Amino acid sequence: MAISKDKKQQLVAELTELLEQAKMTVFAKYQGINVADMQKLRRAAREQGVKIKIVKNRLVGKAISDIDSYKEVDTAQLSGQLLYAISSDDEVAPAQVLDRFAKDHPELELVGAFSGEGANLDTAAVKSLAVLPSKEQLIAEVVATLLAPVGDVTSGLNSLGGILSALEAKVGA
């Protein structure tokens, strides 16, 4: 069924807004994935703050051409049946969501991505992003690293308190 011109313009406007706010957009071939599995992917993506869009590549190309920071994006990669995973919060979340899903569904094939700054990324770069820890994990690791000396000092003071108690007991006896 053909989409009306008004609907196409509405889709392009929606995509333009999504892509302007996106930190990362990953695209993948999804041919052969059934509706139930696609719903699972959408649910998993939603939990990570990622939006899954399935639209014609030509409309995505039109949306990209309307964004100044995406002027250098090569749209030649946008061919075939593609789905677009878009995140405005986390740079690695779209790659992680699609990569995790692809492990159980080999029909999903990562093709590439473009960053919020308009840089093209190939499949290898997307797979590299997918194995990085999430933003929350990185923050937790930094906090743990910063708090480690405090823990060491606290542990040392507790040990010193034990030594002092033992000395008091010896001297008092």
SERO-4910 file (N, C-alpha, C, O; in steps of 0.05 Angstrom, whole numbers):
BEGIN
 pado doro    nc1    nc2    nc3   cac1   cac2   cac3    cc1    cc2    cc3    oc1    oc2    oc3
  Met    A     17    -24      0      0      0      0     18     25      0     36     27     16
  Ala    A     12     43    -18     28     67    -20     22     87      3      0     88     13
  Ile    A     43    101     11     40    121     32     35    148     19     48    155     -1
  Ser    A     16    163     30     10    189     19     33    208     22     50    204     39
  Lys    A     33    229      6     54    249      8     55    262     35     77    268     46
  Asp    A     32    268     47     31    280     73     43    262     94     58    271    112
  Lys    A     37    236     92     48    217    112     78    215    109     92    213    129
  Lys    A     88    216     84    117    215     80    130    240     92    151    237    105
  Gln    A    118    263     88    129    287     99    129    286    130    148    296    142
  Gln    A    108    275    141    107    272    170    129    253    180    142    258    200
  Leu    A    133    231    166    154    212    173    181    224    171    198    220    189
  Val    A    186    239    151    212    253    147    217    273    170    239    275    180
  Ala    A    196    288    177    198    307    199    204    293    225    221    302    241
  Glu    A    191    271    230    195    255    255    224    244    255    238    245    276
  Leu    A    232    233    233    260    222    231    281    244    234    301    240    247
  Thr    A    276    267    222    295    289    224    298    297    253    321    301    262
  Glu    A    276    299    268    277    306    296    292    284    312    309    291    329
  Leu    A    286    259    307    300    237    321    330    237    316    346    234    334
  Leu    A    337    240    290    365    240    283    381    264    293    404    262    299
  Glu    A    368    287    294    381    311    305    388    307    334    409    317    344
  Gln    A    371    293    349    376    288    378    393    263    383    402    259    406
  Ala    A    397    247    363    410    221    367    440    224    372    454    240    360
  Lys    A    450    208    391    478    206    396    490    184    378    513    185    370
  Met    A    473    164    371    482    142    354    457    130    340    436    127    352
  Thr    A    461    123    315    440    110    299    454     86    286    472     89    270
  Val    A    444     62    292    455     37    281    434     26    263    410     26    269
  Phe    A    442     15    240    423      3    222    431    -25    215    455    -32    213
  Ala    A    411    -42    211    415    -71    207    395    -82    188    372    -72    186
  Lys    A    403   -103    174    384   -118    157    368   -137    175    379   -150    193
  Tyr    A    342   -138    170    325   -154    188    308   -175    173    290   -186    185
  Gln    A    313   -179    148    298   -197    132    297   -225    144    319   -236    150
  Gly    A    274   -237    147    271   -264    158    264   -264    187    260   -286    198
  Ile    A    261   -241    200    254   -241    228    223   -238    230    211   -221    217
  Asn    A    211   -256    245    181   -255    247    172   -233    265    187   -220    279
  Val    A    146   -228    265    134   -206    280    138   -209    310    144   -189    324
  Ala    A    135   -233    320    138   -238    349    166   -231    358    170   -218    379
  Asp    A    186   -239    343    214   -233    349    219   -203    347    234   -192    363
  Met    A    207   -191    327    211   -162    324    199   -147    348    210   -127    356
  Gln    A    177   -157    358    165   -144    382    184   -148    406    186   -130    423
  Lys    A    197   -171    408    217   -175    430    240   -155    427    249   -144    447
  Leu    A    249   -151    403    270   -132    398    262   -104    406    277    -90    419
  Arg    A    238    -96    398    228    -69    405    226    -66    435    233    -45    446
  Arg    A    217    -87    449    214    -86    478    242    -83    491    245    -67    509
  Ala    A    261    -99    482    288    -98    493    300    -70    488    314    -59    505
  Ala    A    296    -60    464    306    -33    457    294    -12    475    308      6    484
  Arg    A    268    -13    478    254      7    494    265      7    523    267     29    535
  Glu    A    271    -16    534    282    -18    561    309     -4    563    317      6    585
  Gln    A    324     -2    541    350     11    541    348     40    531    369     53    527
  Gly    A    324     50    526    321     77    516    327     80    486    334    102    477
  Val    A    325     58    471    331     58    443    304     56    427    287     40    434
  Lys    A    302     72    406    278     71    389    285     55    364    306     59    351
  Ile    A    268     36    356    271     21    332    251     32    311    227     34    316
  Lys    A    262     39    288    246     50    266    250     33    241    273     27    235
  Ile    A    229     27    228    230     13    202    216     32    182    192     34    182
  Val    A    232     44    166    222     63    145    238     59    120    260     47    120
  Lys    A    228     69     98    242     67     73    269     83     74    270    105     86
  Asn    A    289     71     63    316     83     64    316    110     50    331    128     58
  Arg    A    300    114     30    298    139     16    289    161     35    298    184     33
  Leu    A    270    155     52    260    174     71    281    181     92    283    204    101
  Val    A    296    161    100    318    166    119    339    184    105    349    203    118
  Gly    A    345    178     80    364    195     65    354    224     63    370    243     66
  Lys    A    328    228     60    317    255     58    320    269     85    327    292     87
  Ala    A    314    254    107    317    265    134    346    273    140    351    294    151
  Ile    A    364    256    132    393    262    136    401    287    120    417    303    131
  Ser    A    391    290     97    399    313     81    389    339     93    399    361     86
  Asp    A    369    338    110    358    362    123    373    370    148    367    390    160
  Ile    A    393    353    157    407    358    182    436    367    175    450    354    160
  Asp    A    444    391    185    470    402    178    493    384    187    512    380    171
  Ser    A    492    372    211    514    356    220    517    329    206    537    315    208
  Tyr    A    497    322    190    497    296    175    503    300    145    500    282    130
  Lys    A    512    324    138    517    330    110    538    311     97    537    305     74
  Glu    A    557    302    114    579    285    104    572    255    105    588    239     96
  Val    A    549    248    115    541    220    118    537    208     90    524    219     73
  Asp    A    550    185     86    547    170     61    523    152     63    523    133     78
  Thr    A    503    157     47    478    142     48    479    117     29    459    104     26
  Ala    A    502    111     18    505     88      0    500     62     15    491     42      3
  Gln    A    506     62     41    502     38     58    473     32     62    465      9     69
  Leu    A    456     51     57    427     48     63    413     35     40    399     48     24
  Ser    A    416      8     38    402     -6     17    392    -33     28    404    -44     46
  Gly    A    370    -42     17    357    -66     27    338    -60     49    333    -37     56
  Gln    A    327    -81     61    309    -77     84    324    -72    109    338    -89    119
  Leu    A    323    -47    119    338    -39    142    320    -30    165    299    -18    160
  Leu    A    329    -36    189    316    -23    212    336     -5    225    360     -9    222
  Tyr    A    327     16    238    344     36    249    340     37    280    317     40    289
  Ala    A    362     33    295    361     35    324    373     61    331    397     67    325
  Ile    A    358     78    345    366    106    350    365    111    380    345    105    393
  Ser    A    387    123    391    387    131    419    397    160    422    417    168    410
  Ser    A    382    175    437    390    202    443    404    204    470    413    226    477
  Asp    A    407    182    484    419    183    511    446    170    512    464    179    526
  Asp    A    450    148    498    474    131    501    485    124    473    471    116    455
  Glu    A    511    128    471    524    123    445    526     93    438    526     86    414
  Val    A    528     76    458    532     48    452    507     31    454    507      8    445
  Ala    A    486     41    466    461     26    471    449     14    445    442    -10    445
  Pro    A    447     29    423    436     17    399    452     -7    389    441    -28    381
  Ala    A    478     -5    389    496    -27    380    493    -51    399    492    -73    389
  Gln    A    491    -46    425    489    -67    444    463    -82    441    462   -107    441
  Val    A    441    -67    438    415    -80    436    414    -97    411    405   -120    412
  Leu    A    422    -87    388    421   -102    363    440   -126    364    434   -148    354
  Asp    A    464   -122    375    484   -144    377    473   -167    394    476   -190    387
  Arg    A    462   -160    417    451   -181    435    428   -196    421    427   -221    423
  Phe    A    411   -182    407    389   -195    393    400   -212    370    389   -234    365
  Ala    A    420   -203    357    432   -218    334    444   -244    343    446   -263    327
  Lys    A    453   -246    368    465   -271    378    444   -294    377    451   -317    372
  Asp    A    419   -288    383    398   -308    383    383   -309    356    369   -328    351
  His    A    386   -288    340    372   -286    315    392   -278    293    395   -255    287
  Pro    A    405   -298    282    426   -292    262    416   -279    236    432   -270    220
  Glu    A    389   -277    233    378   -264    210    384   -234    211    385   -220    191
  Leu    A    387   -223    236    393   -195    239    422   -191    234    440   -202    247
  Glu    A    428   -174    214    456   -169    206    463   -139    208    451   -123    195
  Leu    A    481   -133    226    490   -105    229    503    -96    204    519   -110    192
  Val    A    496    -72    195    506    -61    170    525    -38    176    547    -36    164
  Gly    A    517    -20    193    534      4    199    519     22    218    499     15    230
  Ala    A    530     47    220    519     67    238    529     94    230    547     97    214
  Phe    A    516    114    241    527    141    240    523    154    267    502    151    280
  Ser    A    543    168    275    543    181    301    528    207    300    520    217    279
  Gly    A    523    218    323    508    244    325    523    267    312    512    287    304
  Glu    A    550    263    309    566    283    295    567    280    265    579    296    251
  Gly    A    554    258    255    553    254    227    575    236    216    580    236    192
  Ala    A    589    221    233    610    203    223    598    176    216    582    165    230
  Asn    A    607    165    193    599    138    185    615    118    200    639    121    204
  Leu    A    602     96    208    616     74    221    609     48    206    586     44    198
  Asp    A    629     32    202    624      7    188    616    -15    208    614    -10    232
  Thr    A    611    -39    198    602    -61    214    621    -68    236    613    -73    259
  Ala    A    647    -68    230    667    -75    251    667    -54    274    670    -62    297
  Ala    A    663    -29    267    662     -8    288    637    -12    305    638     -7    329
  Val    A    615    -19    293    590    -23    308    594    -46    327    585    -45    350
  Lys    A    606    -68    317    610    -91    335    629    -85    358    627    -95    380
  Ser    A    649    -68    352    667    -59    374    652    -43    395    657    -46    418
  Leu    A    634    -26    386    617    -10    405    600    -28    421    595    -23    445
  Ala    A    590    -50    409    571    -68    423    584    -81    447    569    -89    466
  Val    A    610    -85    447    623    -99    470    632    -80    492    641    -88    513
  Leu    A    629    -54    487    637    -34    508    617    -35    531    593    -41    526
  Pro    A    625    -29    555    606    -27    577    587     -3    573    594     16    559
  Ser    A    564     -5    584    544     17    582    554     41    598    572     39    614
  Lys    A    540     63    593    547     88    607    545     84    637    562     94    652
  Glu    A    524     71    646    520     67    675    543     49    687    552     55    709
  Gln    A    551     29    672    573     11    681    599     27    683    614     24    702
  Leu    A    604     44    664    628     60    664    628     80    688    649     83    701
  Ile    A    606     92    693    603    110    716    608     95    742    622    105    759
  Ala    A    596     71    744    600     55    768    629     47    772    639     48    795
  Glu    A    643     41    750    671     34    752    688     57    761    706     54    777
  Val    A    682     81    751    697    105    758    692    111    788    711    118    802
  Val    A    668    110    796    661    115    825    675     95    843    687    103    863
  Ala    A    675     70    835    689     49    851    719     55    852    731     51    873
  Thr    A    730     63    830    759     69    830    765     93    848    785     93    862
  Leu    A    748    113    847    752    137    863    748    131    893    761    143    910
  Leu    A    730    113    900    724    106    928    744     86    939    744     82    964
  Ala    A    759     72    923    778     52    933    797     62    954    800     49    974
  Pro    A    810     85    950    828     96    971    813    101    997    824     97   1019
  Val    A    788    111    995    773    116   1020    768     90   1035    770     89   1059
  Gly    A    762     69   1020    758     43   1032    784     32   1045    783     20   1066
  Asp    A    806     37   1032    832     28   1043    838     43   1069    848     31   1088
  Val    A    833     69   1069    838     85   1094    820     75   1116    829     72   1139
  Thr    A    795     71   1110    776     61   1130    784     34   1141    783     29   1165
  Ser    A    793     16   1124    802    -10   1132    827     -7   1149    830    -21   1170
  Gly    A    845     10   1142    869     15   1158    863     26   1185    875     17   1205
  Leu    A    844     44   1187    836     56   1213    823     34   1230    827     33   1254
  Asn    A    807     17   1218    795     -5   1233    816    -23   1245    814    -32   1267
  Ser    A    836    -29   1228    858    -47   1237    874    -33   1260    881    -46   1279
  Leu    A    878     -7   1258    892      8   1278    877      8   1304    888      5   1326
  Gly    A    850     10   1302    833      9   1325    835    -18   1339    836    -19   1364
  Gly    A    837    -39   1324    840    -66   1335    867    -69   1349    869    -81   1370
  Ile    A    888    -58   1337    915    -59   1349    915    -44   1376    926    -53   1395
  Leu    A    903    -20   1376    902     -4   1400    886    -18   1422    895    -17   1446
  Ser    A    865    -31   1415    849    -46   1435    866    -69   1447    865    -74   1471
  Ala    A    881    -82   1430    898   -104   1439    920    -93   1457    926   -106   1478
  Leu    A    932    -70   1451    952    -58   1467    941    -50   1495    953    -55   1515
  Glu    A    917    -38   1494    904    -30   1520    900    -54   1537    904    -53   1562
  Ala    A    891    -76   1525    886   -101   1541    912   -111   1552    912   -121   1575
  Lys    A    934   -110   1537    960   -120   1547    970   -102   1569    980   -112   1590
  Val    A    968    -76   1566    978    -57   1585    961    -58   1611    972    -57   1633
  Gly    A    936    -61   1608    918    -61   1630    920    -87   1646    912    -88   1670
  Ala    A    931   -108   1635    933   -134   1649    956   -137   1666    960   -157   1679
***
